[in-house]
C-alpha cells in the first residue's frame, strides 16, 4: 500500500523533518512528533455542516491521499524520511458535540501520529511505502 503526500502543514512544496518532527511546526504533545491525516477526511471535515470540536483545531503536518491510513505499528518511508506510526490514536473530547450526540468522527480513523525514525525532506507528490509492519496484512 502506498500513501501520496497531498499537502504539508507548512503550506510549502517541501518540509524538513528532524527527530522532533516537522521543522517550524508547533507541537502540542512532544510524544506525537508528526501528525498525518487522510485527504478524504480533510475534505470531509472542511465541508461538514455539523462541526466537531477538533475540526478547526486539528492541523496535520502531512495530508496523504490513500484508500486507508497506514496501520498503527508500521514504518513508512519516502526518500530518506522514515516515520513510525504510533499505537496512540486521536482521542475525543467530552465537550465535543459529535461525542455528546454519539455521532461518528472521521478524525478517529483518519488521523495517525508518528515518530521520526530517520530524518529527511518530504515534498508534495512523494509517496510513502510501508517498509515494516507489526500488524499482519
C-alpha positions in Angstrom: 0.0 0.0 0.0 1.3 3.5 -0.8 0.4 7.0 0.6 0.9 10.0 -1.6 1.7 13.4 0.0 -1.2 15.7 -0.9 -0.4 18.6 1.5 2.1 19.7 4.1 1.2 21.7 7.2 3.7 24.4 6.4 1.8 25.0 3.1 5.2 24.8 1.2 6.2 22.4 -1.5 8.7 20.7 0.8 9.4 20.3 4.5 12.3 19.1 6.6 11.7 16.6 9.3 14.1 16.1 12.2 13.7 13.8 15.3 11.4 16.3 16.9 9.0 16.4 13.9 8.4 18.9 11.0 10.7 21.9 11.3 8.7 25.0 12.1 5.6 23.1 13.3 4.1 23.8 16.8 4.0 20.6 18.9 1.1 20.3 21.4 2.3 16.9 22.5 6.1 16.0 22.3 5.2 12.3 22.4 3.5 12.7 19.0 6.1 14.5 16.8 4.3 14.1 13.5 0.6 14.1 12.6 -0.9 12.6 9.4 -4.4 13.0 8.1 -6.1 11.4 5.0 -7.1 13.7 2.2 -10.6 12.3 2.2 -11.1 13.1 5.8 -9.6 16.6 5.4 -12.1 17.3 2.6 -15.0 15.9 4.7 -14.0 17.9 7.7 -13.7 21.1 5.6 -17.2 20.6 4.1 -19.0 19.4 7.2 -22.1 21.3 8.4 -22.0 19.8 11.9 -18.5 20.6 13.2 -16.7 18.6 15.8 -14.6 20.4 18.4 -11.3 19.4 16.7 -12.4 20.3 13.2 -10.9 23.8 13.4 -8.2 23.0 15.9 -6.5 20.0 14.3 -3.8 20.8 11.7 -1.9 17.8 10.2 1.7 18.0 9.4 1.2 15.7 6.4 -2.0 15.1 4.5 -1.9 11.9 2.5 -4.0 10.5 -0.3 -4.8 6.9 0.4 -7.6 4.4 0.4 -6.9 3.8 4.1 -4.5 5.1 6.7 -1.3 3.3 7.5 -1.8 0.7 10.2 -0.5 1.5 13.7 2.9 0.0 14.3 4.1 0.3 10.7 7.2 2.1 9.4 6.6 4.1 6.2 9.3 5.6 4.0 9.5 8.3 1.4 13.1 9.1 0.2 15.3 9.2 3.3 12.4 10.1 5.6 11.1 7.2 7.6 8.2 7.6 10.0 6.9 5.1 12.6 3.1 5.1 13.1 2.4 5.3 16.8 -0.1 3.0 18.5 -1.8 6.0 20.1 -4.7 7.5 18.1 -6.8 10.6 18.0 -8.9 10.9 21.2 -12.3 12.5 21.6 -13.1 15.4 23.9 -16.2 15.1 26.2 -17.3 18.6 25.3 -17.4 17.9 21.5 -20.9 17.9 20.0 -20.2 14.7 18.0 -19.1 12.9 21.2 -22.1 14.2 23.1 -24.6 13.1 20.4 -22.8 9.8 19.8 -22.0 10.7 16.2 -19.0 9.3 14.3 -15.9 11.5 14.0 -13.8 11.0 10.9 -10.7 12.1 12.7 -10.7 8.9 14.8 -9.8 6.7 11.8 -8.4 9.4 9.5 -5.6 10.6 11.7 -2.3 9.0 12.7 0.6 10.1 14.8 4.2 9.2 14.1 7.7 9.4 15.3 10.6 10.2 13.0 12.7 7.1 12.7 15.0 8.6 10.1 15.0 12.4 9.4 14.7 13.8 5.9 13.0 16.1 3.5 9.4 15.4 2.2 7.8 17.1 -0.8 4.3 17.2 -2.3 3.6 14.3 -4.5 6.2 12.0 -2.9 4.9 8.5 -2.0 5.3 6.7 1.3 5.7 3.0 1.1 5.3 0.5 4.0 8.7 -0.9 4.9 7.9 -2.8 8.1 4.8 -3.7 10.0 3.9 -5.1 13.4 0.5 -6.0 12.0 -0.1 -9.0 9.7 -1.7 -8.0 6.5 
